[in-house]
Amino acid sequence: MQNRIKSFREGKRISQGKLAELCEVSRQTINAIENNKYDPSLQLAFNISRQLGVAMEELFIQPNEKGGKRIE
């Protein structure tokens, strides 16, 4: 699942380390999520959303199977 965490995080001038601290995970976990190497649990996704003050629908992009575009 693709995400826009990095752009929202950088827009708020929060480091990966700080976001990790706020979400009680490692910086490596945040890095892996931002690089689409790891899908967070639902609980962690909600926590990241809350910490960034952004709706989950804005952070995570669910591609459809054919064109990789967002499902509306």
C-alpha positions as CSV (number, residue, x, y, z in Angstrom):
1,M,0.0,0.0,0.0
2,Q,1.4,3.4,-0.9
3,N,1.4,6.3,1.5
4,R,2.2,10.0,1.7
5,I,3.5,9.9,5.3
6,K,6.9,11.4,4.3
7,S,5.4,14.5,2.6
8,F,3.0,15.2,5.5
9,R,5.8,14.5,8.1
10,E,8.2,16.8,6.3
11,G,5.5,19.5,5.9
12,K,5.1,19.5,9.6
13,R,8.9,19.5,10.1
14,I,8.9,16.3,12.1
15,S,11.8,13.9,11.8
16,Q,11.4,10.2,11.4
17,G,12.9,9.8,14.8
18,K,10.4,12.2,16.4
19,L,7.4,10.6,14.7
20,A,8.7,7.2,15.7
21,E,9.0,8.4,19.3
22,L,5.4,9.8,19.2
23,C,4.1,6.5,17.8
24,E,6.2,4.4,20.2
25,V,8.0,2.5,17.3
26,S,11.5,2.6,16.0
27,R,12.8,5.1,13.4
28,Q,13.5,2.1,11.2
29,T,9.8,1.2,11.3
30,I,8.8,4.7,10.1
31,N,11.5,4.5,7.4
32,A,10.2,1.1,6.1
33,I,6.6,2.4,6.1
34,E,7.5,5.5,4.2
35,N,9.5,3.5,1.6
36,N,6.6,1.0,1.1
37,K,8.6,-1.9,2.5
38,Y,6.3,-2.4,5.5
39,D,2.5,-2.0,5.9
40,P,1.7,-0.8,9.4
41,S,-0.9,-2.4,11.6
42,L,-4.3,-0.7,11.7
43,Q,-3.5,0.6,15.2
44,L,-0.2,2.1,14.0
45,A,-1.8,3.6,10.9
46,F,-4.3,5.4,13.1
47,N,-1.6,6.5,15.5
48,I,0.5,8.0,12.6
49,S,-2.6,9.7,11.2
50,R,-3.4,11.2,14.6
51,Q,0.2,12.4,15.3
52,L,0.3,14.1,11.9
53,G,-3.2,15.5,12.2
54,V,-4.2,14.0,8.8
55,A,-7.1,11.7,7.9
56,M,-6.0,8.2,7.1
57,E,-7.6,8.5,3.7
58,E,-5.1,11.2,2.9
59,L,-2.1,9.3,4.2
60,F,-2.7,5.9,2.6
61,I,-3.5,5.3,-1.0
62,Q,-5.1,2.0,-2.0
63,P,-4.2,1.2,-5.6
64,N,-6.7,-0.8,-7.7
65,E,-5.4,-3.9,-9.3
66,K,-5.4,-2.7,-12.9
67,G,-4.0,0.7,-13.2
68,G,-2.5,1.4,-9.8
69,K,-4.7,4.4,-9.4
70,R,-6.6,5.3,-6.2
71,I,-10.0,3.7,-5.8
72,E,-12.6,6.3,-5.2
